Amino acid sequence: MEAPPPYTVISVPETVPETVPEPVIRRLSVINEPPPPKYYALPPTFSIGRKHTSHLVKMAEIKGHLALLHAFTRLRSQIRKLRWLPSGSGNAIDHMPFDQDARWVWYVSLAVERFTVWCESLRSADSSRPAAEFLPPLDVLMVWHAYLLNPGLVSLANVAFNLSNHALASWYAEDCIRLPIMRNLSKLTQIFSASLGSDLQALMAAEPSEARRSFWTTKTGRAFDALEDALGHQTKVFPCPKCQKPVNTAYMAADGTGYLQHDFQVYCADPACRMQKANGSKMFIDRNLLRARKFVDDLFRDSKELQAYFPGTLRTPYYETDIDKGKYIKNLIHECVVLQHIGKRTAEVTNKEWALFVLQKTLYNFTELRTSVLAHASDSDKPMVERVFSAYGDHRPFSVDLVGAVIRQGTFVKKMEDLEWTNLNYFSRREDEVALQHAIARYHAFLDLVSANPRAFNIPTLDIDLAWHTHQLMGSKYNSDCKQCVGRYVDHDDKVGEGKLASSFDDTCTAWKERFGLPYIYCGCPVPGKTMGRRLSNLLNSSPTTSRVRAPSYLIPLDRSDLLSSTHPSDHNSVIFTGTLESRKQIYDDQERRREKLNKLRIQESKSGSKKSDSKKDVPRKASDTLFGTAFLLPIPYHSSVSCVANGGHVESDPNTAGIAACAPTPVAYVTP
């Protein structure tokens, strides 16, 4: 009898990250706050700005989304608990990381490779099939899910630009119209969206059907099971950036130079390919070089197709395709490159030859390309140019680092798991559905707040973020709903610096209270920001509310512990931007000072609480209610091609490092806060 495969699931104790001890969280009582209703009912319509709309997100759709998150949670747990075997023993996958967190990053990296193969295999006729047949394996579906939720903006430096009237919409929506590889996938998006409120729950609970398995294997030629596929596909083939001949390299190598590893590098095997450094030595291929090749290919691509325009330049909150803007940015960057590296172009030189010439002039270095373009761009154009270059953080065809996108979404999934909302049948009873109804109501109120404050950077809470994510999964419906109700596409930026998040959340709490006459959060956490002490004091009843706004009854929460805890800030997008040890130390010191200040305030609150004969009873808590750490104090790991997740989840900036998958051999590649 054959030996079992080396990825048998066994029980491995999970390590619990050390967090700041949380106090017993009480239901916050605010003077003059209306009492909680005895029952809860959603209104038939909501007001968003000057518009009235029916429910943009329905409970069945959120339940379908939670079923998907439950499946992702189980998948991550299974991969982390895989039985590890050393390379060369039995059917072991070569150099699969031993560390559980690093192994998950490695698995996600392989999932992105499989997602790419799937996208390439799709044809227009596939859109006639039902979701039950075309849905890919769970690992690929997880990548697709993260791509759909990916933001349109990628750096803290561009936050101000995001708030202007020329801000840009999501990468996924633009990639679907710009990239040939995405056009057939975009047709399947609406079918997948429709399944959220219908059969997705059943599909996630059942074993994949034979029709679904057959469709995948027929289209891709790959095994449906990701680990079985990993045993049969342990190498990557791609064209050499110079001679375009095939280069074959291992995904994982013992010396860390594999395609998915931190120090990826390989030489072109063709002896006629003389790619050399300035000193004449032979140059190896790495991600920096692959990114440079991707950029110059787009720079000199024929303008007859939308793919000729740079990513991030076609789609705006007001226009799905803004060709004039795309042409302007293309010409701007082209002129910058020509002025710096080429000079006058002769007619007989082909685009392919010019692309290779630019690579040689910039020493095959993506960082050199970026620096030279920015040096010649005006201050007003630099934010747009920065946005374009941010889309080349990964050498794959997409405008997004999909591995990083999946990892970031994992922190939000963990919060839903802590609330127990991803548990099967958690919302099977009508009285339990109240929490989702309240989330729907608050999401519509959040859109109303966005509509009223178009230049504000509003931060959602967990319940609002769940409804928002669900709405985003609806593709073109989300786009049309935003335009109809808010007047523009509402972007969801999940890669923002934690300092910006803290101050913006403080402002969001204030704006919410002024508009709706109710607190924004009920989870018991202090509101972050420079005025943290004053706002905590307000939350703890030391001063009365001054709002004269009549609170909408549907926004008043019931005394239900998970409902109250779900108003915790959604800080899965907290990112530390730092490039030096000194700046990193400053961030750590700031965090420690805020942590000490919070602890002092909690001690004061516990002392004052014993002296008050409080008007409201403590709400019974579940164990999951105290799992959330203080918002915006613990950084969430994030990676782009210019940074590496390490050092307990913090970000190290290095323009020459590889993708997040490069952290696979690193002891700590991903840390859940």
C-alpha positions as CSV (number, residue, x, y, z in Angstrom):
1,M,0.0,0.0,0.0
2,E,1.3,3.5,-0.9
3,A,2.4,5.7,1.9
4,P,0.1,8.6,2.8
5,P,1.0,12.1,1.4
6,P,3.2,14.2,3.6
7,Y,0.5,16.8,4.3
8,T,-1.6,14.8,6.7
9,V,-3.4,17.1,9.2
10,I,-2.4,16.6,12.8
11,S,-3.2,18.5,16.0
12,V,-0.6,21.2,16.8
13,P,-1.2,23.6,19.7
14,E,-1.6,27.1,18.5
15,T,0.6,29.7,20.0
16,V,-1.2,32.7,21.5
17,P,0.5,36.0,20.8
18,E,1.2,38.1,23.8
19,T,-1.1,41.1,24.0
20,V,-1.9,43.9,26.3
21,P,-4.3,42.7,29.0
22,E,-7.8,44.0,28.3
23,P,-10.2,45.1,31.1
24,V,-13.6,43.7,31.5
25,I,-15.5,45.7,28.9
26,R,-18.8,47.2,30.0
27,R,-21.7,48.4,28.0
28,L,-21.0,52.1,27.6
29,S,-23.7,54.4,29.0
30,V,-23.9,57.9,27.7
31,I,-26.0,60.5,29.4
32,N,-29.1,61.3,27.3
33,E,-28.5,58.4,25.1
34,P,-31.8,56.7,24.1
35,P,-32.4,53.4,25.8
36,P,-31.8,50.3,23.7
37,P,-35.0,49.0,22.0
38,K,-36.7,45.9,23.1
39,Y,-36.8,44.5,19.6
40,Y,-35.0,45.4,16.4
41,A,-36.4,46.1,12.9
42,L,-34.7,47.5,9.8
43,P,-36.5,50.3,8.0
44,P,-37.5,49.5,4.4
45,T,-35.3,52.3,3.0
46,F,-32.2,54.3,4.1
47,S,-31.2,57.9,3.5
48,I,-27.7,58.3,2.0
49,G,-27.1,62.0,1.3
50,R,-30.1,63.2,-0.5
51,K,-31.0,59.8,-1.9
52,H,-33.3,57.2,-0.5
53,T,-32.5,53.6,-1.3
54,S,-33.6,50.1,-0.5
55,H,-31.1,47.8,1.3
56,L,-27.8,47.8,-0.7
57,V,-26.6,44.7,1.2
58,K,-28.9,42.0,2.4
59,M,-28.6,39.6,5.3
60,A,-28.4,36.5,3.1
61,E,-25.5,38.0,1.2
62,I,-23.6,38.7,4.5
63,K,-24.3,35.1,5.6
64,G,-22.9,33.8,2.3
65,H,-19.8,36.0,2.8
66,L,-19.3,34.7,6.4
67,A,-19.6,31.1,5.1
68,L,-16.7,31.9,2.7
69,L,-14.7,33.4,5.6
70,H,-15.4,30.3,7.6
71,A,-13.9,28.1,4.8
72,F,-10.8,30.4,4.6
73,T,-10.4,30.0,8.4
74,R,-10.5,26.3,8.2
75,L,-8.1,26.2,5.3
76,R,-5.5,28.3,7.1
77,S,-5.8,26.2,10.2
78,Q,-5.3,23.0,8.1
79,I,-2.2,24.4,6.4
80,R,-0.6,25.6,9.6
81,K,-1.1,22.1,11.1
82,L,0.3,20.1,8.2
83,R,2.6,17.3,9.1
84,W,6.1,18.5,8.0
85,L,8.6,16.2,6.4
86,P,12.2,17.2,5.4
87,S,12.9,17.5,1.7
88,G,13.8,14.2,0.0
89,S,11.8,12.0,2.4
90,G,8.9,10.2,0.8
91,N,6.6,12.5,-1.1
92,A,7.7,15.6,0.7
93,I,7.2,18.9,-1.0
94,D,10.7,20.4,-1.5
95,H,11.7,22.9,1.2
96,M,8.1,23.5,2.5
97,P,8.7,25.8,5.5
98,F,8.7,24.2,8.9
99,D,7.4,27.4,10.7
100,Q,3.6,27.4,10.6
101,D,3.2,31.1,9.7
102,A,5.9,30.9,7.0
103,R,4.2,27.8,5.7
104,W,0.9,29.8,5.3
105,V,2.7,32.5,3.3
106,W,4.3,29.8,1.1
107,Y,0.9,28.3,0.5
108,V,-0.7,31.6,-0.4
109,S,2.1,32.3,-2.8
110,L,1.4,29.0,-4.6
111,A,-2.3,29.9,-4.6
112,V,-1.5,33.1,-6.5
113,E,0.4,31.1,-9.1
114,R,-2.6,28.8,-9.5
115,F,-4.9,31.8,-9.7
116,T,-2.8,33.1,-12.6
117,V,-3.1,29.8,-14.4
118,W,-6.8,29.8,-13.9
119,C,-7.3,33.3,-15.3
120,E,-5.3,32.5,-18.4
121,S,-7.4,29.4,-19.0
122,L,-10.8,31.1,-18.9
123,R,-12.8,31.8,-22.0
124,S,-15.8,34.0,-22.7
125,A,-18.2,30.9,-23.0
126,D,-17.4,30.0,-19.4
127,S,-19.7,32.8,-18.2
128,S,-22.7,30.6,-19.2
129,R,-21.8,28.1,-16.4
130,P,-23.3,28.3,-12.9
131,A,-21.1,29.2,-9.9
132,A,-21.5,25.7,-8.6
133,E,-19.5,24.5,-11.6
134,F,-16.9,27.2,-12.3
135,L,-15.9,28.1,-8.7
136,P,-12.2,27.3,-8.4
137,P,-10.5,25.4,-5.5
138,L,-10.7,27.2,-2.2
139,D,-7.1,28.5,-2.3
140,V,-7.7,30.2,-5.6
141,L,-11.1,31.5,-4.5
142,M,-9.3,33.0,-1.5
143,V,-7.0,35.0,-3.8
144,W,-9.9,36.1,-6.0
145,H,-11.8,37.3,-2.9
146,A,-8.8,39.3,-1.7
147,Y,-8.4,40.8,-5.2
148,L,-12.0,41.9,-5.3
149,L,-11.5,43.7,-2.0
150,N,-8.2,45.3,-2.9
151,P,-8.0,49.0,-2.5
152,G,-7.4,51.5,-5.3
153,L,-4.6,53.3,-3.3
154,V,-1.5,51.8,-2.0
155,S,0.6,54.2,0.1
156,L,0.2,56.6,2.9
157,A,1.9,59.2,0.8
158,N,-1.1,59.2,-1.6
159,V,-3.8,59.5,1.1
160,A,-4.3,63.2,0.4
161,F,-4.5,62.4,-3.3
162,N,-7.2,59.8,-2.6
163,L,-9.4,62.5,-1.1
164,S,-9.2,64.8,-4.1
165,N,-11.8,64.9,-6.9
166,H,-9.3,63.0,-9.1
167,A,-8.9,60.0,-6.8
168,L,-8.9,56.6,-8.4
169,A,-11.0,53.6,-7.9
170,S,-10.1,49.9,-7.3
171,W,-7.3,48.1,-9.0
172,Y,-9.6,45.0,-9.6
173,A,-12.2,47.0,-11.5
174,E,-9.6,48.7,-13.7
175,D,-7.6,45.5,-14.3
176,C,-10.8,43.8,-15.6
177,I,-11.1,46.4,-18.4
178,R,-7.3,46.9,-19.0
179,L,-5.8,43.4,-18.8
180,P,-6.7,40.7,-21.4
181,I,-6.0,38.0,-18.7
182,M,-8.8,39.5,-16.6
183,R,-11.6,40.1,-19.1
184,N,-13.1,36.7,-18.9
185,L,-12.8,36.6,-15.2
186,S,-14.8,39.9,-14.9
187,K,-17.7,38.1,-16.6
188,L,-17.7,35.5,-13.9
189,T,-17.7,38.1,-11.1
190,Q,-21.4,38.9,-11.4
191,I,-22.3,35.2,-11.2
192,F,-20.2,34.8,-8.2
193,S,-21.7,37.9,-6.6
194,A,-25.2,36.6,-7.2
195,S,-24.3,33.4,-5.4
196,L,-23.5,35.3,-2.2
197,G,-27.2,35.4,-1.3
198,S,-28.2,32.1,-2.7
199,D,-26.2,28.9,-3.0
200,L,-22.7,30.0,-1.7
201,Q,-23.4,28.8,1.8
202,A,-24.3,25.4,0.6
203,L,-21.3,25.3,-1.7
204,M,-18.9,26.1,1.1
205,A,-20.4,23.5,3.4
206,A,-20.3,20.7,0.9
207,E,-17.5,18.8,-0.7
208,P,-16.6,20.1,-4.2
209,S,-18.8,18.4,-6.8
210,E,-17.4,16.3,-9.6
211,A,-18.5,18.9,-12.2
212,R,-16.6,21.6,-10.3
213,R,-13.4,19.5,-10.0
214,S,-13.7,18.4,-13.7
215,F,-14.1,22.0,-14.9
216,W,-10.9,23.1,-13.0
217,T,-8.7,20.2,-14.2
218,T,-9.9,20.4,-17.8
219,K,-9.3,24.1,-18.0
220,T,-5.9,24.3,-16.2
221,G,-4.5,20.8,-16.4
222,R,-3.7,21.1,-12.7
223,A,-4.8,19.0,-9.7
224,F,-7.8,20.4,-7.9
225,D,-6.2,19.9,-4.5
226,A,-3.5,22.6,-4.0
227,L,-1.1,20.3,-2.1
228,E,-1.4,17.5,-4.6
229,D,-0.7,20.1,-7.3
230,A,2.4,21.4,-5.3
231,L,3.9,17.9,-5.5
232,G,3.6,17.9,-9.2
233,H,4.6,21.5,-9.9
234,Q,7.7,22.6,-8.0
235,T,9.3,24.8,-10.7
236,K,8.5,28.1,-12.5
237,V,9.1,28.9,-16.1
238,F,9.2,32.5,-17.3
239,P,10.9,34.4,-20.2
240,C,14.3,35.9,-19.7
241,P,13.9,39.7,-19.4
242,K,16.6,40.2,-22.1
243,C,16.5,37.4,-24.6
244,Q,12.9,36.2,-23.9
245,K,14.0,32.6,-23.9
246,P,12.5,30.3,-21.2
247,V,14.1,30.3,-17.8
248,N,13.4,27.4,-15.5
249,T,13.8,27.7,-11.7
250,A,12.6,26.0,-8.6
251,Y,9.8,27.5,-6.4
252,M,11.8,26.7,-3.3
253,A,15.6,26.1,-3.0
254,A,17.8,25.0,-0.1
255,D,19.9,28.2,-0.4
256,G,16.8,30.5,-0.4
257,T,17.1,31.6,-4.0
258,G,13.9,29.9,-5.2
259,Y,11.2,31.8,-7.1
260,L,9.0,32.2,-4.0
261,Q,11.9,33.0,-1.6
262,H,13.5,36.1,-0.3
263,D,16.8,35.9,-2.1
264,F,15.3,34.7,-5.5
265,Q,17.9,34.9,-8.3
266,V,18.7,32.8,-11.3
267,Y,20.9,33.1,-14.4
268,C,19.6,32.8,-18.0
269,A,20.9,29.4,-19.2
270,D,21.4,30.7,-22.8
271,P,25.1,31.4,-23.2
272,A,24.3,34.0,-26.0
273,C,22.3,36.1,-23.5
274,R,25.0,38.5,-22.3
275,M,23.1,40.4,-19.6
276,Q,25.9,42.2,-17.7
277,K,26.4,44.6,-14.9
278,A,28.3,47.9,-15.4
279,N,31.6,46.2,-14.4
280,G,31.1,43.5,-17.0
281,S,30.1,40.6,-14.7
282,K,27.2,38.5,-15.5
283,M,23.9,39.7,-14.1
284,F,21.4,37.4,-12.5
285,I,17.6,37.7,-12.8
286,D,15.7,38.8,-9.7
287,R,12.3,40.3,-9.0
288,N,13.7,43.8,-9.4
289,L,14.7,43.0,-12.9
290,L,11.4,41.3,-13.7
291,R,9.5,44.3,-12.5
292,A,11.6,46.6,-14.6
293,R,10.9,44.5,-17.7
294,K,7.1,44.6,-16.9
295,F,7.3,48.4,-16.7
296,V,9.2,49.0,-20.0
297,D,6.9,46.6,-21.8
298,D,3.9,48.7,-20.8
299,L,5.8,51.9,-21.6
300,F,6.3,50.9,-25.2
301,R,3.2,48.9,-25.7
302,D,1.0,49.8,-28.8
303,S,-1.7,52.3,-27.8
304,K,-4.4,50.5,-29.8
305,E,-5.5,48.5,-26.7
306,L,-6.3,49.6,-23.1
307,Q,-3.5,47.5,-21.8
308,A,-1.1,50.1,-23.4
309,Y,-2.1,52.6,-20.6
310,F,-0.4,52.4,-17.3
311,P,-2.3,50.8,-14.4
312,G,-4.1,53.2,-12.1
313,T,-4.6,55.8,-14.8
314,L,-7.8,54.8,-16.5
315,R,-10.5,54.5,-13.9
316,T,-11.7,57.3,-11.6
317,P,-14.6,57.6,-9.1
318,Y,-16.6,59.4,-11.7
319,Y,-15.5,57.6,-15.0
320,E,-15.0,53.9,-15.6
321,T,-12.6,54.6,-18.4
322,D,-10.8,58.0,-18.7
323,I,-8.7,57.7,-21.8
324,D,-7.6,61.3,-21.7
325,K,-6.1,60.8,-18.2
326,G,-4.5,57.6,-19.3
327,K,-2.9,59.3,-22.4
328,Y,-1.7,62.2,-20.3
329,I,0.1,60.0,-17.7
330,K,1.5,57.7,-20.5
331,N,3.0,60.7,-22.3
332,L,4.3,62.2,-19.1
333,I,6.2,59.1,-18.1
334,H,7.4,58.4,-21.6
335,E,8.9,61.9,-21.9
336,C,10.6,61.5,-18.5
337,V,12.2,58.3,-19.6
338,V,13.2,59.6,-23.0
339,L,14.7,62.8,-21.6
340,Q,16.8,60.9,-19.1
341,H,17.9,57.8,-20.9
342,I,17.2,57.7,-24.7
343,G,17.1,61.0,-26.5
344,K,15.5,61.3,-30.0
345,R,14.0,58.1,-31.2
346,T,14.5,57.0,-34.8
347,A,11.6,55.6,-36.8
348,E,13.3,52.3,-37.7
349,V,13.7,51.2,-34.0
350,T,10.9,48.9,-32.8
351,N,9.2,49.1,-29.5
352,K,10.8,45.9,-28.4
353,E,14.3,47.2,-29.2
354,W,13.5,50.5,-27.3
355,A,12.4,48.5,-24.3
356,L,15.6,46.6,-24.2
357,F,17.6,49.8,-24.7
358,V,15.9,51.4,-21.7
359,L,16.6,48.4,-19.6
360,Q,20.3,48.6,-20.5
361,K,20.5,52.3,-19.8
362,T,18.9,51.9,-16.4
363,L,21.1,48.9,-15.6
364,Y,18.1,46.6,-15.5
365,N,17.1,48.2,-12.3
366,F,13.4,49.1,-11.4
367,T,14.4,51.5,-8.7
368,E,16.6,53.4,-11.1
369,L,13.7,53.7,-13.5
370,R,11.4,55.0,-10.8
371,T,13.9,57.5,-9.5
372,S,14.6,58.9,-13.0
373,V,11.0,59.4,-13.8
374,L,10.2,61.1,-10.5
375,A,13.2,63.4,-10.9
376,H,11.6,64.8,-14.0
377,A,8.0,64.9,-12.9
378,S,6.4,68.0,-11.5
379,D,5.2,68.1,-7.9
380,S,1.6,68.1,-9.0
381,D,2.2,65.0,-11.2
382,K,4.3,63.0,-8.7
383,P,1.3,61.5,-6.7
384,M,0.0,60.0,-10.0
385,V,3.4,58.8,-11.0
386,E,3.9,57.2,-7.6
387,R,0.6,55.4,-8.0
388,V,1.6,54.0,-11.4
389,F,4.9,52.6,-10.0
390,S,3.2,51.1,-7.0
391,A,1.3,48.8,-9.4
392,Y,4.7,47.3,-10.3
393,G,5.4,46.0,-6.8
394,D,4.9,42.5,-8.3
395,H,6.1,41.2,-11.6
396,R,3.0,39.1,-12.3
397,P,0.5,40.6,-14.8
398,F,-1.8,42.0,-12.1
399,S,-1.6,45.5,-10.7
400,V,-1.7,44.2,-7.1
401,D,0.6,42.1,-4.9
402,L,-2.0,39.4,-4.4
403,V,0.0,37.6,-1.7
404,G,0.1,40.7,0.4
405,A,-3.7,41.2,-0.3
406,V,-4.6,37.8,1.0
407,I,-2.4,38.2,4.1
408,R,-4.0,41.5,5.0
409,Q,-7.5,40.1,4.6
410,G,-6.5,37.3,6.9
411,T,-6.4,39.7,9.9
412,F,-10.0,40.8,9.3
413,V,-11.1,37.1,8.9
414,K,-9.5,36.5,12.3
415,K,-11.5,39.3,13.9
416,M,-14.7,37.7,12.5
417,E,-13.6,34.4,13.9
418,D,-13.0,35.9,17.3
419,L,-16.6,37.3,17.2
420,E,-17.7,33.7,16.4
421,W,-19.6,35.1,13.4
422,T,-17.9,32.7,11.1
423,N,-19.2,29.7,13.0
424,L,-21.6,27.5,11.1
425,N,-25.2,28.2,12.0
426,Y,-24.3,31.1,14.3
427,F,-27.0,33.2,12.8
428,S,-29.5,30.4,12.3
429,R,-32.0,31.8,14.9
430,R,-33.9,35.0,14.2
431,E,-32.9,36.6,17.5
432,D,-29.2,36.1,16.5
433,E,-29.7,37.9,13.2
434,V,-30.1,41.2,15.0
435,A,-26.3,41.7,15.0
436,L,-26.2,41.5,11.2
437,Q,-29.3,43.7,10.9
438,H,-27.5,46.3,13.0
439,A,-24.4,46.0,10.8
440,I,-26.5,46.6,7.7
441,A,-28.0,49.7,9.3
442,R,-24.7,51.1,10.4
443,Y,-23.2,50.5,7.0
444,H,-25.8,52.6,5.3
445,A,-25.3,55.3,7.9
446,F,-21.6,55.1,7.2
447,L,-22.2,55.7,3.5
448,D,-24.4,58.6,4.4
449,L,-21.4,60.0,6.5
450,V,-19.1,59.5,3.5
451,S,-21.6,61.3,1.3
452,A,-21.8,64.2,3.7
453,N,-18.0,64.5,4.1
454,P,-16.5,63.7,0.7
455,R,-13.0,64.8,1.7
456,A,-12.9,63.0,5.1
457,F,-11.0,59.8,5.6
458,N,-13.6,57.7,7.5
459,I,-12.5,54.5,9.3
460,P,-15.1,51.7,9.6
461,T,-15.7,49.4,12.5
462,L,-15.8,45.6,12.2
463,D,-19.5,45.3,11.6
464,I,-19.5,48.1,9.0
465,D,-16.4,46.6,7.4
466,L,-18.1,43.3,7.0
467,A,-21.1,44.8,5.3
468,W,-18.8,47.0,3.2
469,H,-16.6,44.0,2.1
470,T,-19.8,42.1,1.2
471,H,-21.0,45.0,-0.9
472,Q,-17.6,45.2,-2.7
473,L,-17.8,41.5,-3.7
474,M,-20.8,42.5,-5.9
475,G,-18.6,44.0,-8.5
476,S,-20.5,46.3,-10.9
477,K,-23.5,46.5,-8.5
478,Y,-21.2,48.1,-5.9
479,N,-20.0,50.6,-8.5
480,S,-23.5,51.6,-9.6
481,D,-24.8,51.7,-6.1
482,C,-22.0,54.1,-5.0
483,K,-22.5,56.4,-8.0
484,Q,-26.3,56.5,-7.5
485,C,-26.2,57.0,-3.7
486,V,-22.9,58.8,-3.0
487,G,-22.2,60.3,-6.4
488,R,-18.9,58.6,-6.9
489,Y,-17.0,55.3,-6.4
490,V,-16.2,54.8,-2.7
491,D,-12.8,53.4,-2.3
492,H,-11.7,51.0,0.5
493,D,-8.0,51.6,1.3
494,D,-6.7,48.7,3.4
495,K,-3.0,49.9,3.4
496,V,-2.8,53.0,5.5
497,G,-0.3,54.0,8.2
498,E,-1.4,53.4,11.7
499,G,-0.9,57.0,12.7
500,K,-3.3,58.2,10.0
501,L,-5.8,55.5,11.1
502,A,-5.7,56.6,14.7
503,S,-6.3,60.3,14.0
504,S,-8.9,59.6,11.2
505,F,-10.8,57.2,13.5
506,D,-11.0,59.9,16.1
507,D,-12.5,62.3,13.5
508,T,-14.9,59.6,12.4
509,C,-16.2,59.1,15.9
510,T,-16.8,62.9,16.2
511,A,-18.5,63.2,12.8
512,W,-20.8,60.2,13.6
513,K,-21.9,61.6,16.9
514,E,-22.6,65.0,15.4
515,R,-24.6,63.5,12.5
516,F,-26.5,60.7,14.3
517,G,-26.5,61.7,18.0
518,L,-25.0,58.4,19.1
519,P,-21.5,57.0,19.9
520,Y,-19.7,55.3,17.1
521,I,-18.3,52.5,19.2
522,Y,-19.7,50.4,22.0
523,C,-16.9,47.9,22.5
524,G,-15.4,49.7,25.4
525,C,-12.1,50.6,23.7
526,P,-10.7,54.1,24.1
527,V,-10.8,56.2,21.0
528,P,-7.3,56.7,19.6
529,G,-5.8,60.1,18.7
530,K,-4.2,63.1,20.3
531,T,-7.4,63.8,22.3
532,M,-7.7,60.2,23.5
533,G,-8.0,61.2,27.2
534,R,-10.9,63.6,26.6
535,R,-12.7,61.2,24.3
536,L,-12.3,58.3,26.8
537,S,-13.7,60.6,29.4
538,N,-16.7,61.3,27.2
539,L,-17.3,57.6,26.6
540,L,-17.2,56.9,30.4
541,N,-19.9,59.4,31.2
542,S,-17.8,62.0,32.8
543,S,-19.4,64.6,30.6
544,P,-22.9,64.7,29.1
545,T,-23.6,64.5,25.4
546,T,-24.2,67.8,23.7
547,S,-25.8,66.4,20.6
548,R,-29.2,67.6,19.8
549,V,-29.7,65.3,16.9
550,R,-32.5,62.8,17.2
551,A,-30.9,59.4,17.0
552,P,-32.4,57.0,14.4
553,S,-33.9,54.1,16.3
554,Y,-32.3,51.5,14.0
555,L,-28.8,52.7,15.0
556,I,-29.4,52.2,18.7
557,P,-27.8,48.8,19.6
558,L,-29.4,46.1,21.6
559,D,-27.6,44.8,24.7
560,R,-26.0,41.9,22.9
561,S,-22.3,41.3,23.6
562,D,-21.2,40.3,20.1
563,L,-23.1,43.2,18.6
564,L,-21.3,45.6,20.9
565,S,-17.9,44.1,20.3
566,S,-18.4,44.3,16.6
567,T,-18.2,48.1,16.8
568,H,-14.5,47.7,17.5
569,P,-12.3,49.6,15.0
570,S,-11.5,47.6,11.9
571,D,-7.7,48.0,12.1
572,H,-6.8,45.1,9.8
573,N,-5.5,47.9,7.5
574,S,-3.0,49.2,10.1
575,V,0.4,49.5,8.5
576,I,3.8,50.8,9.7
577,F,5.7,52.7,7.0
578,T,9.3,52.9,8.0
579,G,12.6,52.7,6.2
580,T,15.3,53.1,8.9
581,L,16.0,51.7,12.3
582,E,15.7,55.1,13.8
583,S,12.2,55.7,12.4
584,R,11.1,52.2,13.4
585,K,12.4,52.9,17.0
586,Q,10.4,56.1,17.1
587,I,7.2,54.3,16.1
588,Y,7.8,51.6,18.8
589,D,8.4,54.4,21.4
590,D,5.2,56.1,20.4
591,Q,3.3,52.9,20.7
592,E,4.7,52.2,24.1
593,R,3.7,55.7,25.3
594,R,0.2,55.3,24.0
595,R,0.0,51.9,25.7
596,E,1.1,53.2,29.0
597,K,-1.4,56.1,28.8
598,L,-4.2,53.6,28.1
599,N,-3.3,51.5,31.1
600,K,-3.4,54.5,33.3
601,L,-6.8,55.5,32.0
602,R,-8.1,52.0,32.6
603,I,-6.9,52.0,36.2
604,Q,-8.7,55.3,36.7
605,E,-11.8,54.0,35.1
606,S,-11.8,50.9,37.3
607,K,-11.4,53.0,40.4
608,S,-14.1,55.5,39.4
609,G,-16.4,52.7,38.3
610,S,-16.6,51.3,41.9
611,K,-17.8,54.7,43.2
612,K,-20.6,55.0,40.7
613,S,-24.0,53.5,41.3
614,D,-24.3,53.0,37.6
615,S,-27.6,53.3,35.8
616,K,-27.0,50.3,33.6
617,K,-26.0,46.8,34.3
618,D,-22.9,45.1,32.9
619,V,-23.7,43.1,29.8
620,P,-22.7,39.4,30.0
621,R,-19.6,38.8,27.9
622,K,-18.4,35.9,25.9
623,A,-14.8,34.8,25.9
624,S,-14.4,36.1,22.4
625,D,-15.4,39.6,23.5
626,T,-12.1,40.3,25.1
627,L,-9.8,39.0,22.4
628,F,-9.4,42.3,20.5
629,G,-6.3,44.2,21.3
630,T,-6.3,48.0,21.6
631,A,-6.9,49.4,18.1
632,F,-4.0,50.9,16.2
633,L,-1.4,49.9,18.8
634,L,-0.3,46.6,17.3
635,P,0.8,46.9,13.7
636,I,-0.6,44.5,11.1
637,P,2.0,42.8,8.9
638,Y,1.9,44.1,5.3
639,H,4.2,43.6,2.4
640,S,4.8,44.9,-1.0
641,S,7.7,44.2,-3.2
642,V,9.7,46.9,-1.6
643,S,9.3,45.5,1.9
644,C,9.6,42.3,3.8
645,V,7.4,41.1,6.7
646,A,9.6,40.3,9.5
647,N,10.5,41.4,13.1
648,G,7.2,40.4,14.6
649,G,5.1,41.6,11.8
650,H,6.6,45.1,11.3
651,V,7.6,46.4,7.9
652,E,11.2,46.7,6.8
653,S,11.7,48.8,3.7
654,D,14.2,47.5,1.2
655,P,13.9,48.4,-2.5
656,N,15.7,45.2,-3.5
657,T,13.7,42.6,-1.7
658,A,11.3,40.2,-3.2
659,G,7.6,39.6,-2.6
660,I,5.9,38.6,0.6
661,A,6.3,35.1,-0.5
662,A,10.0,35.7,-0.1
663,C,9.5,35.5,3.7
664,A,8.6,31.8,3.3
665,P,12.0,30.6,4.7
666,T,12.0,33.3,7.4
667,P,11.1,32.1,11.0
668,V,8.4,34.7,11.4
669,A,6.6,35.7,8.2
670,Y,3.2,36.6,9.4
671,V,2.0,37.5,12.9
672,T,-1.7,37.7,13.9
673,P,-2.2,40.6,16.3
